[in-house]
């Protein structure tokens, strides 16, 4: 598949749909796509629908998934909407749904993988735990949203080479999805991603917290200093020097044990491997401004032993907190809280309009002023090939089509 025209229902006669392999997308289209994504309204998760994210994902997971672009243009040829897509082989149980294993290789990260006897060809957006992409983000201008999203969703059943469709959408977008895709159904997820729309520096935010929290943070800073640790923000070339060092603090963080604080599911995503490769590749993309905050001892003016690290990226008018790690033995130091506040300082310094915490962890809820629930939308191939799968899943989960 280089590019294929995709027929749309007649009510979208003013739009033209086309699917293109990501490697064949012209540079001019990539630039238009990036501009469209970076201009989206704050809180839409634009980075996760961007060409930068799709490119990094395709390079990292090329042995497991193929990545393409579904684009919508108007009759004048203007790009109106984009949805990045992946096709890959997955294993599913009778419910056909999943919370985490959108990439089959990542089932190995779960301590108790789901029983999944069905091998199916999945159509979805690029989704995986290692890349922290656990949301499907259609890209379009805000003014076009009610027109473009239904058209993008309506095009999906008309694509080739898949059996099970999977999208992880906000609840309003999920409603649009099931209205546009015949037979689609929704599966609630325990996934609420958090966002801060009122940008302020860390100290201004801290002033609004309880006296006990402020006291604990001040003590944490003192304990941090007594250990000879310093908080530093690294940008530019220094980012790529420090990324390999994050593996060490990840191995000492609570994220190495599902029983530790914050690990709400029995899963462990190691930094070394696909996650490091994915985020290193993403950080090198034009249009991404990366900052790594580290709490570390220093040697010759450079970070030496890292106790905590936060990888953040600026895309458009927003700061995204991508991954955070802290030494599990240093609970008194409040390292995670210090790192997130440093991220707030950077967002305020740059005059950004929002901070996407990219987190479902309960401990990050105090930093957010907005919570965005997500849910899976599933659909199967039209006709006799998909109907048995759909009926099985809906019978097992006692769900009905919402359309």
C-alpha positions, 0 to 999 in steps of 0.5 A: 500500500503506497496510497489508497483512496477511501470511499466515504458515505455520501453525507461527506461528499465535500471531503476526500479520504486517502490512506498513505503508508507513513514512509510514503507521506510527502514532506509537505503533508508531514509539515501540514499535519504537524501544523494542524496538530500543534494548533489544536486546542489545549488538552486534546493530547495533540502530541500523541496524534502528531507526525513526530509521534507516528514517525518515532513509533513506526521506527521503534516498532517496525518489526511488529506494526505497520503505520499509515496515515488516514487523511481528509482533504476538502475539494480544494486540497486543504488538509482538514483531518488526520488519524495515524493508524497501525495494523498489527497481530494481537491475541484477544479473549472473547471480550476482544478488549484490552487495557494495555496490550495493544501491542502483543509483545507487551503482554510480556510486561504483565505479571498475569497476561490475559487469557487470549486464544484468538489471534486477530489482525488489529486496526488501531492508532499507534498504541503501546505502553512503552511509548506512553501512547495509550490514547487515540488522537484525531487531528483537526482544527477545533472548528472542524471537529464535529464534521471531520471526526465522524468522517475519519471514523466512518472511513475506518470500516472501509479500510483493508487488512484488519479484523478488529478495530480498536480506538482509545478515545475520550468519552465525547470522541467515543460517542462520535465513534460509535455513531459513525461506525456501524456496530461499534461498541464502547468498553469503559476503561479505568483510565483518567488522564490528568491535565493542568490548564491553569499554568503557574510556576511551582511555588505559586501552585504550592502556595495553594496546597495544604500546610502539611504538604508544604511542610513535607515538601520543604523537608524533602528539599532539605533531605535532598540537599543533605544527600548532596543532590541537586535539581537540574534542567537539561536541554539540547545535546545534554538530553541525549547524554543523560537518557542512557543514565535513566535506566539506572534510576528506573531500576531503583524506582517503584516502577520495578515492582507492581506492589510498590506505590503508584503501580496500579496494575501488575506491569513493569515497563523497563526504560532500556529497550523500546521505551528508551529507543522510542523516546530518544527518537521522538526527542530528535524530531523537528518540532519537539523541544525536550527537557529532562529534569534530574535530581542527581549528584554531580561530577565535573559539573555533570549529573553523576548518580541520578536519584530522580528524572522527569522527561518532558516535551514541548509541542505546540503550546503545551508541556507533556510530562512523558515519564518520571522515575524516582529512587524508591529508597528516597521517600522522604525526599519527595523527589516526584513532587519536586520534579513535577514542580520543576516542570511547572516552572518550565511551562510558566517560563515558556509561557505555555497554555497547559501541562499534560501530566500524561498520567493515570496514577492517583498521586498525580491528581493533586497537580491537575485541574482537569481529568479526562476519562478514556474508553475503548471503542471496538468494531469489527469488519463489516459483513459476515466476517466480523459479525460473529466476533462482534456478537461474541464480544457483546454477549460476553460483556453484556454490552449493546451497540451504541448506534 
